[in-house]
Amino acid sequence: MFHLAWFTNPRAHGWTAEGADRWAGNDIYPDRWQTLDFLKDMARQLEGAGFDFIMIEDHVVLSNDKQNLEPRVDPMIVMSVLSQVTQRLGIIGTFSSSFYPPFLLARQINSVDHVSRGRAGWNVVTSSEDWAAQAFGRDKQPPHDQRYEIADEMLDLVKQLWDAWEPDPWEMSAETGRYVDPTKFREFKFDGQYHKSIGPLNVTRSPQGRPAICQAGSSPAGRDFAAKHSDVILCSTFGQNSVQALKDFRDDIRARMVAHGRDPDEAKVMFLISPVVGDTEEAAQARYQEIVGATPNILAQRLGRLTLHTDLDWSKFDLDGPFPDIDPATATQGFQGMIASLKAFSRGKTLRQTLAEQETTSLKLIGTPDQVADQMQAAIEEIGGDGFLMHARPLTRRYIAEILDGLVPILQRRGLVRRDYSETTLRGHLKEF
Ligand SMILES: Cc1cc2nc3c(=O)[nH]c(=O)nc-3n(C[C@H](O)[C@H](O)[C@H](O)COP(=O)(O)O)c2cc1C
């Protein structure tokens, strides 16, 4: 069996100026996504389909690309709201290790864990944008590998804060007059290189022990951090469409986990996919061509997004020249793994072709629901585990229905994915198989 989850954004979903589904995200109230009604419906549907979790993306500031402005709702609020319209679905929010005091973040995520009865997770990102640092009173972000060092120390502190309470601290004694037993938590002082704090939190222990940790970095430093701390690791090879590349990624993570003294089965590696299904293979192929077809506006958007994530000005490169021969580790303090994957994908292509054909996902899955189920089954057998993270852009109700009503029941009938939850917490779902 393998795991399923969905990666989405807390912002306007379905609208797109051109290309596939350009009609499907129109809403006469362009601001209505901010009520979260769409995400509430989606979360209920994912729960109906037995998904492990919904993962909420985040960036803390507006993009500097004026062509691609993406206002959003704070993910902690989204998590809290979704926790109240679901009972089993795991809910992972993205929070940057650069912009929250560890005590505050540990307290908030643990609080969401309580209100959701053990379903919260933290997707740890380190953030590369200097203008985000400026929003928080600093001039610039630390260099790439140092950001992971700072995050690593933050995780040590946050885990101590989460571990400080014993599970059952309720004394409720008329004799002592106490509700809480004062011997049931550990007081401590943390004095690190980057962080200082005291414990415990004034929020008691998480129903699942600790909220789950999720990570998606793919540079060597990012993978090492993920292998040390994560319960779930997300991977995209940005369109390389190679099962071997996914197997190599998972094997590498598992080897790094062993080096950290962990059992490699303690973390699940999940691969980003965006299956395209149709009534016939031809219909699915035609739809795929429409989705990946890059009009000038879409090319400009992709160039802007690449600039945003990699912190490099891609407009200085010749679109019709070869993909620039740059070393991700020295070229940028931004997303290094993204450049490495695109470079691997670009072999022999121009920058324009690379951007036109590039996808954000890992495997091409196109066909009837039965054919896509075959492809997913074969990929997982070859990789060795652990599951898939769905993603769609644009995200429409039509696409959600195609996947949840078209593809997932076939996977369920084949016994490949969960039909019903047997656990109640996010950790429980991840560990179930
Ligand atoms: C599926 C997936 C989801 C991600 N979500 C976010 C996000 O919400 N916010 C963010 O700043 N970065 C996000 N990232 C980026 C990674 O966290 C990471 O910063 C990036 O891959 C660069 O890391 P690296 O330099 O170690 O390769 C995501 C990456 C992937 C593959």
The ligand as an SDF file (V2000), in Angstrom:
LIG
                    3D

 31 33  0  0  0  0  0  0  0  0999 V2000
    6.4370   19.8280   -2.6300 C   0  0  0  0  0  0  0  0  0  0  0  0
    7.2190   21.0270   -2.2020 C   0  0  0  0  0  0  0  0  0  0  0  0
    6.6030   22.0000   -1.4360 C   0  0  0  0  0  0  0  0  0  0  0  0
    7.2880   23.1380   -1.0130 C   0  0  0  0  0  0  0  0  0  0  0  0
    6.6380   24.1050   -0.2980 N   0  0  0  0  0  0  0  0  0  0  0  0
    7.2810   25.2510    0.0330 C   0  0  0  0  0  0  0  0  0  0  0  0
    6.6080   26.3120    0.6990 C   0  0  0  0  0  0  0  0  0  0  0  0
    5.4290   26.2330    0.9990 O   0  0  0  0  0  0  0  0  0  0  0  0
    7.3060   27.4350    1.0120 N   0  0  0  0  0  0  0  0  0  0  0  0
    8.6290   27.5750    0.6990 C   0  0  0  0  0  0  0  0  0  0  0  0
    9.2120   28.6130    1.0180 O   0  0  0  0  0  0  0  0  0  0  0  0
    9.3040   26.5810    0.0790 N   0  0  0  0  0  0  0  0  0  0  0  0
    8.6510   25.4390   -0.2750 C   0  0  0  0  0  0  0  0  0  0  0  0
    9.3260   24.4470   -0.9410 N   0  0  0  0  0  0  0  0  0  0  0  0
   10.7540   24.6010   -1.1750 C   0  0  0  0  0  0  0  0  0  0  0  0
   11.5870   23.7590   -0.2270 C   0  0  0  0  0  0  0  0  0  0  0  0
   11.1570   23.8540    1.1020 O   0  0  0  0  0  0  0  0  0  0  0  0
   13.0400   24.1720   -0.2810 C   0  0  0  0  0  0  0  0  0  0  0  0
   13.2190   25.4320    0.2800 O   0  0  0  0  0  0  0  0  0  0  0  0
   13.5260   24.2400   -1.6670 C   0  0  0  0  0  0  0  0  0  0  0  0
   13.2950   22.9900   -2.2870 O   0  0  0  0  0  0  0  0  0  0  0  0
   15.0000   24.5960   -1.7110 C   0  0  0  0  0  0  0  0  0  0  0  0
   15.7160   23.7870   -0.8510 O   0  0  0  0  0  0  0  0  0  0  0  0
   17.1640   23.3290   -1.2410 P   0  0  0  0  0  0  0  0  0  0  0  0
   17.9760   24.5530   -1.5370 O   0  0  0  0  0  0  0  0  0  0  0  0
   17.6270   22.5400   -0.0490 O   0  0  0  0  0  0  0  0  0  0  0  0
   17.0230   22.4620   -2.4680 O   0  0  0  0  0  0  0  0  0  0  0  0
    8.6450   23.2980   -1.3730 C   0  0  0  0  0  0  0  0  0  0  0  0
    9.2730   22.3050   -2.1450 C   0  0  0  0  0  0  0  0  0  0  0  0
    8.5770   21.1840   -2.5750 C   0  0  0  0  0  0  0  0  0  0  0  0
    9.2790   20.1460   -3.4130 C   0  0  0  0  0  0  0  0  0  0  0  0
  1  2  1  0
  2  3  1  0
  2 30  2  0
  3  4  2  0
  4  5  1  0
  4 28  1  0
  5  6  2  0
  6  7  1  0
  6 13  1  0
  7  8  2  0
  7  9  1  0
  9 10  1  0
 10 11  2  0
 10 12  1  0
 12 13  2  0
 13 14  1  0
 14 15  1  0
 14 28  1  0
 15 16  1  0
 16 17  1  0
 16 18  1  0
 18 19  1  0
 18 20  1  0
 20 21  1  0
 20 22  1  0
 22 23  1  0
 23 24  1  0
 24 25  2  0
 24 26  1  0
 24 27  1  0
 28 29  2  0
 29 30  1  0
 30 31  1  0
M  END
$$$$
